[in-house]
Amino acid sequence: MTALRFVNARIVGAEGVTDGELAVREGMIVDAPSPDAATIDCGGKLLAPGIVDLGVFAIDRAAFRAGGIVRVGLMPDQSPVLDDPGIVQRASLVGKPHLWIHPIAAATKGLKGVDLAEMAIMKGAGARAVATGRRWIADSGVMAKVFAYARELDLTVITHAEDAGLTAGKVATAGETATRLGLPAAPALAEPLAIARDLALAEETGARLHIRQVTTAAGFDLVRSAKRRGVAVTCGITPAHLLLSDIAMSDFRTFAHLSPPLRDESDRRAALAALKDGTIDVLCSGHDPRGPEEKRLPFADATAGASGAETLLALALSLQLPLERLFALLAANPAKVLGLDTGALAPGQSADLMLLDPNAPWQVKGDALLARAGNTPFDGLPVQGKVLRLWKGGKEIPA
């Protein structure tokens, strides 16, 4: 494998951005360049870790490349469900070498929440975590077994945090917007109810818990409190829940039909505060593209989901966080959840690198996105930040 030497770079490190150079040999970041290293002049642009997108529902290689994503944690909600070692193994191999897919196995067979899946065998086949998928497991006895089994296997449990007893058949968050539109809605309380149960079980068993999306003030309070007690919990969020409130649904626009649904403005502000104070650990795309046959329907009949891979980086940059914090959210922290040696520009880490221009302007246009469907609630939004070049394990990913 060719050795590389990146020069004239602004390097995003754990402590901040520094001017300098970075050396790569045999796919890994090293302390010093090889004498025969090929030189890449970064032109003063940012050199940052490639994104590890935790919790995608579809594989869109071109979209991931455009968004600076080099690794994805693939949710088990596939066809067929990732509940079999053969299926898990195939999923882990199909994207290489340019995209590494890290399967997240189903915690229960068929994601039905009844019988435990063969977690140990699936871990051997390449599963990096286990998850409840788009659903919440209502049976606390089953969920207790999931946590206990995952603890023995040293696997993180990734959960969806909505009490299904309250959200079944609902498409929005209860409040003024849903009432005005006449949409079936569930109280925001559905989220903290689910989080409280899962935190209690994680604390009791000593298992690691990652809540894929937390979107309410009460949910963040529970996570903060659990972290102070030493519970091994992390949580994530998408840009949509940081930048949009349920007002975005006001014209019945189904591109704003998401799971979990958009919350009211007070919860959105609480999410921004949780991002600032470190309660939120992971920023993810929630990439779940849906075509016109699923979106050109009345709001209550449309399928939840949005295409998020190509907009993740630009929307994340709009949050104006320190770059070291931003790339911890996008790369280092999701890598830790999945147990991966990547996500930071440090010797000994995989050379998963992104060269980007954070000031390059562009406009989000759904019909121009490279994903299998361009349904985005940010259609028409002017943004900044473009990926110039991308490397996975020291190998450049072609545009």
C-alpha positions as CSV (number, residue, x, y, z in Angstrom):
1,M,0.0,0.0,0.0
2,T,1.3,3.5,-0.9
3,A,2.6,5.6,1.9
4,L,1.2,9.1,2.0
5,R,2.3,12.4,3.4
6,F,-0.4,15.1,3.8
7,V,1.2,18.6,3.9
8,N,-0.1,22.2,4.2
9,A,-3.1,21.0,6.2
10,R,-5.2,22.3,9.0
11,I,-5.5,19.2,11.0
12,V,-8.5,18.6,13.2
13,G,-7.2,16.9,16.4
14,A,-8.7,16.0,19.7
15,E,-7.5,19.3,21.2
16,G,-8.2,21.6,18.3
17,V,-7.1,22.6,14.9
18,T,-3.3,22.8,14.2
19,D,-1.3,23.6,11.0
20,G,1.0,20.8,10.0
21,E,1.3,17.5,8.2
22,L,0.1,13.9,8.7
23,A,1.8,10.6,7.7
24,V,0.1,7.4,6.6
25,R,1.7,4.0,6.1
26,E,-0.1,0.6,5.4
27,G,-3.5,2.2,6.0
28,M,-2.6,3.6,9.4
29,I,-1.7,7.0,10.7
30,V,1.9,7.0,11.8
31,D,4.3,9.3,13.6
32,A,6.6,10.1,10.7
33,P,6.4,9.8,6.9
34,S,8.2,7.1,4.9
35,P,11.0,8.3,2.6
36,D,9.0,7.1,-0.4
37,A,5.7,8.6,0.7
38,A,3.5,10.3,-2.0
39,T,2.9,13.9,-1.0
40,I,-0.6,15.4,-1.0
41,D,-0.8,19.2,-0.7
42,C,-3.9,20.0,1.2
43,G,-3.8,23.7,0.2
44,G,-4.6,24.9,3.6
45,K,-7.9,23.1,3.8
46,L,-9.2,21.1,6.8
47,L,-8.0,17.5,7.2
48,A,-10.4,15.7,9.5
49,P,-11.5,12.2,10.4
50,G,-13.9,10.5,8.0
51,I,-17.4,10.3,9.5
52,V,-18.7,7.2,11.2
53,D,-22.5,7.4,10.7
54,L,-24.1,5.4,13.5
55,G,-27.5,4.1,12.7
56,V,-28.3,4.2,9.0
57,F,-31.2,2.3,7.5
58,A,-30.0,2.1,3.9
59,I,-26.7,1.9,2.0
60,D,-26.1,4.7,-0.5
61,R,-22.4,4.6,-1.4
62,A,-22.4,7.7,-3.6
63,A,-24.4,9.7,-1.0
64,F,-22.0,8.5,1.8
65,R,-19.0,9.5,-0.3
66,A,-20.4,13.0,-1.0
67,G,-21.1,13.4,2.7
68,G,-17.6,12.3,4.0
69,I,-18.9,9.1,5.5
70,V,-16.4,6.2,5.4
71,R,-18.1,3.8,7.9
72,V,-21.7,3.2,8.8
73,G,-23.4,1.3,11.6
74,L,-26.2,-0.4,9.7
75,M,-29.4,-0.9,11.6
76,P,-31.0,-4.3,11.6
77,D,-34.2,-3.2,9.9
78,Q,-33.3,-4.7,6.6
79,S,-34.9,-7.2,4.3
80,P,-34.1,-9.8,5.5
81,V,-33.6,-8.6,9.1
82,L,-30.1,-8.8,10.4
83,D,-30.9,-11.6,12.9
84,D,-28.9,-14.4,11.3
85,P,-25.1,-14.8,11.3
86,G,-24.9,-15.4,7.5
87,I,-26.9,-12.2,6.8
88,V,-24.8,-10.2,9.2
89,Q,-21.5,-11.5,7.6
90,R,-22.7,-10.6,4.1
91,A,-23.7,-7.2,5.2
92,S,-20.3,-6.5,6.7
93,L,-18.5,-7.4,3.4
94,V,-20.5,-5.8,0.6
95,G,-19.1,-2.3,0.9
96,K,-15.4,-2.9,1.1
97,P,-12.9,-1.5,0.4
98,H,-14.4,2.0,-0.1
99,L,-17.1,1.8,2.5
100,W,-17.0,-0.3,5.7
101,I,-20.4,-1.5,6.9
102,H,-20.6,-2.4,10.5
103,P,-23.8,-4.4,11.0
104,I,-25.9,-3.8,14.1
105,A,-27.6,-7.1,14.8
106,A,-31.3,-7.5,15.8
107,A,-31.6,-8.0,19.6
108,T,-34.6,-10.3,19.0
109,K,-35.6,-12.6,16.2
110,G,-37.3,-10.7,13.4
111,L,-37.2,-7.6,15.6
112,K,-40.4,-8.8,17.0
113,G,-39.4,-8.2,20.7
114,V,-40.2,-11.8,21.8
115,D,-37.4,-14.3,21.4
116,L,-33.7,-13.3,21.7
117,A,-31.6,-13.5,18.6
118,E,-28.3,-15.5,18.6
119,M,-26.2,-12.5,19.7
120,A,-23.0,-14.5,20.3
121,I,-22.9,-16.1,16.9
122,M,-23.8,-12.8,15.2
123,K,-21.0,-11.1,17.1
124,G,-18.6,-13.7,15.7
125,A,-20.0,-12.9,12.2
126,G,-19.2,-9.2,12.5
127,A,-22.0,-7.6,14.5
128,R,-20.7,-4.5,16.4
129,A,-23.8,-4.0,18.6
130,V,-27.3,-5.2,19.0
131,A,-30.4,-3.0,18.6
132,T,-34.2,-2.9,18.9
133,G,-34.4,-1.3,15.4
134,R,-37.1,1.2,14.8
135,R,-39.2,-0.3,17.6
136,W,-39.2,-0.2,21.4
137,I,-39.4,-3.6,23.1
138,A,-42.4,-3.3,25.4
139,D,-41.8,-6.5,27.3
140,S,-39.5,-5.5,30.2
141,G,-38.6,-9.2,30.9
142,V,-37.4,-9.7,27.3
143,M,-35.5,-6.4,27.5
144,A,-33.8,-7.4,30.7
145,K,-32.5,-10.5,29.0
146,V,-31.3,-8.5,26.1
147,F,-29.2,-6.3,28.4
148,A,-27.9,-9.2,30.4
149,Y,-26.9,-11.2,27.4
150,A,-25.3,-8.1,25.7
151,R,-23.4,-7.4,28.9
152,E,-21.9,-10.9,28.9
153,L,-20.9,-10.4,25.2
154,D,-19.5,-6.9,25.7
155,L,-21.9,-5.5,23.1
156,T,-23.6,-2.1,23.3
157,V,-27.5,-2.2,23.2
158,I,-28.9,0.4,20.8
159,T,-32.5,1.4,21.5
160,H,-35.3,3.3,20.0
161,A,-36.8,5.5,22.7
162,E,-40.6,5.7,22.3
163,D,-43.1,3.8,24.4
164,A,-45.2,2.0,21.8
165,G,-48.3,2.0,24.0
166,L,-48.5,5.8,23.5
167,T,-47.1,6.1,20.0
168,A,-49.0,3.3,18.1
169,G,-50.8,4.8,15.2
170,K,-49.5,8.3,15.9
171,V,-47.5,10.5,13.5
172,A,-46.7,13.7,15.4
173,T,-45.9,15.1,18.8
174,A,-49.0,16.3,20.7
175,G,-49.2,20.0,20.8
176,E,-50.5,23.1,19.0
177,T,-49.2,22.2,15.5
178,A,-50.6,18.6,15.6
179,T,-53.9,19.9,16.9
180,R,-54.2,22.5,14.2
181,L,-53.4,20.0,11.5
182,G,-55.7,17.4,12.9
183,L,-52.9,14.8,13.0
184,P,-52.9,11.7,15.3
185,A,-50.3,12.6,17.9
186,A,-48.6,11.1,21.0
187,P,-47.3,13.1,24.0
188,A,-43.6,13.8,24.1
189,L,-43.8,11.8,27.4
190,A,-43.5,8.7,25.3
191,E,-39.8,9.2,25.0
192,P,-38.7,9.7,28.7
193,L,-41.0,6.8,29.7
194,A,-39.0,4.5,27.3
195,I,-35.7,6.0,28.4
196,A,-36.4,5.6,32.1
197,R,-37.1,1.9,31.7
198,D,-34.1,1.2,29.6
199,L,-31.8,3.2,31.8
200,A,-33.0,1.3,34.9
201,L,-32.3,-2.1,33.1
202,A,-28.9,-0.9,31.9
203,E,-27.9,0.2,35.3
204,E,-29.1,-3.0,36.9
205,T,-27.2,-5.2,34.5
206,G,-24.2,-3.1,34.0
207,A,-24.7,-3.2,30.2
208,R,-23.8,-0.4,27.8
209,L,-26.7,1.5,26.4
210,H,-26.8,3.8,23.4
211,I,-30.1,5.6,22.8
212,R,-30.0,6.3,19.1
213,Q,-32.0,9.5,19.3
214,V,-33.0,11.6,22.3
215,T,-35.2,14.6,21.4
216,T,-37.0,15.9,24.5
217,A,-36.0,18.0,27.5
218,A,-37.2,15.3,29.9
219,G,-35.2,12.6,28.0
220,F,-32.0,14.7,28.2
221,D,-32.5,15.2,31.9
222,L,-32.7,11.4,32.5
223,V,-29.6,10.8,30.5
224,R,-27.7,13.5,32.3
225,S,-28.7,12.1,35.7
226,A,-27.7,8.6,34.6
227,K,-24.3,9.7,33.5
228,R,-23.7,11.4,36.8
229,R,-24.5,8.1,38.5
230,G,-22.0,6.3,36.3
231,V,-24.4,4.4,34.1
232,A,-22.7,3.4,30.8
233,V,-25.1,5.4,28.6
234,T,-24.6,7.5,25.4
235,C,-27.1,9.1,23.2
236,G,-27.4,10.5,19.7
237,I,-29.5,13.0,17.6
238,T,-29.9,14.1,14.0
239,P,-29.5,17.6,12.7
240,A,-33.3,17.7,12.0
241,H,-34.1,17.5,15.7
242,L,-31.6,20.2,16.4
243,L,-32.6,22.7,13.7
244,L,-36.3,22.0,13.1
245,S,-39.4,22.0,15.4
246,D,-42.8,20.6,14.6
247,I,-43.7,23.9,12.9
248,A,-41.9,22.4,9.9
249,M,-44.9,20.1,9.5
250,S,-47.3,23.1,9.2
251,D,-48.0,22.7,5.4
252,F,-48.4,18.9,5.8
253,R,-45.0,18.5,4.2
254,T,-44.3,14.8,4.5
255,F,-40.6,15.3,4.2
256,A,-40.9,16.5,7.8
257,H,-42.5,13.2,8.8
258,L,-39.7,11.7,10.9
259,S,-39.2,9.0,13.5
260,P,-39.1,10.1,16.3
261,P,-41.4,13.0,15.2
262,L,-40.2,16.6,15.3
263,R,-40.8,18.2,18.8
264,D,-41.9,21.6,19.9
265,E,-39.6,24.6,20.2
266,S,-38.8,24.1,23.9
267,D,-37.6,20.6,23.3
268,R,-35.5,21.8,20.3
269,R,-33.9,24.4,22.5
270,A,-33.3,21.7,25.1
271,A,-31.5,19.6,22.5
272,L,-29.2,22.5,21.6
273,A,-28.4,22.9,25.3
274,A,-27.7,19.2,25.6
275,L,-25.4,19.4,22.6
276,K,-23.5,22.3,24.2
277,D,-23.2,20.7,27.7
278,G,-21.9,17.3,26.4
279,T,-25.1,15.3,27.1
280,I,-25.3,14.3,23.4
281,D,-22.5,12.1,22.3
282,V,-23.3,11.3,18.7
283,L,-24.5,13.3,15.7
284,C,-25.9,11.0,13.0
285,S,-27.8,11.3,9.8
286,G,-30.5,8.8,10.5
287,H,-30.3,8.1,6.8
288,D,-33.6,6.5,5.8
289,P,-34.5,7.6,2.2
290,R,-38.1,7.2,1.1
291,G,-39.4,7.5,-2.5
292,P,-42.5,9.3,-3.8
293,E,-44.6,6.2,-3.4
294,E,-44.1,6.5,0.3
295,K,-44.0,10.3,0.7
296,R,-46.6,11.6,-1.8
297,L,-49.4,10.6,0.5
298,P,-51.5,12.3,3.2
299,F,-49.2,13.1,6.1
300,A,-50.8,10.4,8.4
301,D,-50.3,7.8,5.7
302,A,-46.8,8.7,4.6
303,T,-43.8,6.7,5.8
304,A,-41.5,8.3,8.3
305,G,-37.9,8.8,7.3
306,A,-35.5,11.2,5.5
307,S,-32.4,11.2,3.4
308,G,-29.7,12.6,5.6
309,A,-26.2,11.3,4.5
310,E,-25.3,14.1,2.1
311,T,-26.5,16.9,4.4
312,L,-25.1,15.6,7.7
313,L,-21.7,17.4,7.5
314,A,-22.9,20.7,6.2
315,L,-25.8,20.9,8.7
316,A,-23.4,19.9,11.5
317,L,-21.0,22.7,10.5
318,S,-23.9,25.1,10.8
319,L,-24.1,24.4,14.5
320,Q,-20.9,26.4,14.9
321,L,-19.3,24.0,17.4
322,P,-15.5,23.9,18.0
323,L,-14.3,21.5,15.2
324,E,-12.7,19.1,17.7
325,R,-16.1,18.7,19.4
326,L,-17.9,18.4,16.1
327,F,-15.7,15.6,14.8
328,A,-15.9,13.8,18.2
329,L,-19.7,13.8,17.6
330,L,-19.4,12.7,14.0
331,A,-16.5,10.2,14.2
332,A,-14.7,9.5,17.5
333,N,-17.7,8.9,19.7
334,P,-19.7,6.7,17.3
335,A,-16.5,4.7,16.7
336,K,-16.3,4.1,20.5
337,V,-19.9,3.0,20.6
338,L,-19.1,0.4,18.0
339,G,-15.7,-0.5,19.3
340,L,-13.7,0.7,16.3
341,D,-10.1,2.0,16.2
342,T,-10.9,5.0,14.1
343,G,-12.4,8.5,14.4
344,A,-9.3,10.5,15.4
345,L,-6.2,11.7,13.5
346,A,-3.7,10.0,15.8
347,P,-0.9,7.5,15.3
348,G,-2.2,3.9,15.4
349,Q,-5.7,4.9,14.1
350,S,-7.0,3.8,10.7
351,A,-6.3,6.4,8.0
352,D,-9.9,7.3,7.5
353,L,-9.5,10.9,6.3
354,M,-11.5,13.7,4.9
355,L,-10.2,16.8,3.1
356,L,-12.9,19.5,3.2
357,D,-13.6,23.1,2.6
358,P,-15.9,24.2,5.4
359,N,-16.7,27.5,3.7
360,A,-17.7,26.2,0.3
361,P,-21.4,27.2,-0.3
362,W,-24.1,25.0,-1.9
363,Q,-27.8,24.6,-1.7
364,V,-29.6,21.5,-0.6
365,K,-31.8,20.3,-3.5
366,G,-33.6,17.1,-2.9
367,D,-33.9,16.1,-6.6
368,A,-30.1,16.5,-7.0
369,L,-29.1,14.3,-4.0
370,L,-27.2,11.1,-4.9
371,A,-29.2,8.9,-2.5
372,R,-31.8,6.5,-3.7
373,A,-34.4,9.1,-2.7
374,G,-33.9,12.8,-2.1
375,N,-36.6,13.4,0.6
376,T,-35.0,15.9,2.9
377,P,-36.8,18.4,5.2
378,F,-34.0,20.9,4.3
379,D,-34.8,21.1,0.6
380,G,-33.8,24.6,-0.7
381,L,-31.6,25.5,2.3
382,P,-28.3,27.3,1.6
383,V,-25.5,25.6,3.5
384,Q,-21.7,25.6,3.6
385,G,-19.1,22.8,3.7
386,K,-18.0,20.4,0.9
387,V,-15.9,17.3,1.0
388,L,-13.0,17.7,-1.5
389,R,-11.4,14.2,-1.1
390,L,-11.9,11.2,1.0
391,W,-9.7,8.2,2.1
392,K,-10.6,4.9,3.7
393,G,-7.7,3.1,5.3
394,G,-5.3,5.2,3.2
395,K,-7.0,4.4,-0.1
396,E,-8.7,7.3,-1.8
397,I,-12.4,6.8,-2.5
398,P,-13.2,8.0,-6.0
399,A,-15.9,10.6,-6.4
